[in-house]
Amino acid sequence: MLSKKMQDALNKQLNLEYFSSYIYLAMAAQLESDNLPGFAQWMRAQSQEELEHAMKFFDFINERGGRVTLKAIGAPQAKWASPLAIFEAAYKHEQLVSASIDKLVDQAIKEADHASNAFLQWFVTEQVEEEANVSAIADKLKMVKGAPGGLFMMDRELGARQQA
């Protein structure tokens, strides 16, 4: 059984995961309008992955006898200066999600909620991967420095990402 405090914290994370999906969809929309369909495809896949993360929280809350409480999802930013700015913003967002997961782990440890702690460890590992992936793309964009040939190659590479 979840404590009220843990239930509320998990519901807050559920909302953040939905917002994450929404922000990546906004990024995909701009990349699509900037004629970078491969970059947009990568962000669409990322958006879908975040929805899957949200559902993991949804299911876990229910499995532990808690109550899912859905809240409004905030409007994401809609415009960025460049593909690099988009991926830098995505990296900052993933750092925010990582910090939120870390706080959940701290709460689970404080409450000796071993089931929640075990559940959250998957997300701790996932966030390391998420930050590394987005950071690597941002680093490549810095190397390309907006050169059309480099952007074209990256667009083709990122477009190969499949949705789960």
Buried (B, 14 or more C-beta within 10 A) or exposed (E): EBBEEBBBBBBBBBBBBBBBBBBBBBBBBBBBEBEBBBBBBBBBBBBBBBBEBBEBBBEBBEEBEBEBEEEEBEEBEEEBEEBBBBBBBBBEBBBEBBEBBBEBBEBBEEBEBEBBBEBBEEBBEBBEEBBEBBBEBBEBBEEBEEEEEBBEBBBEBBBEBEEE
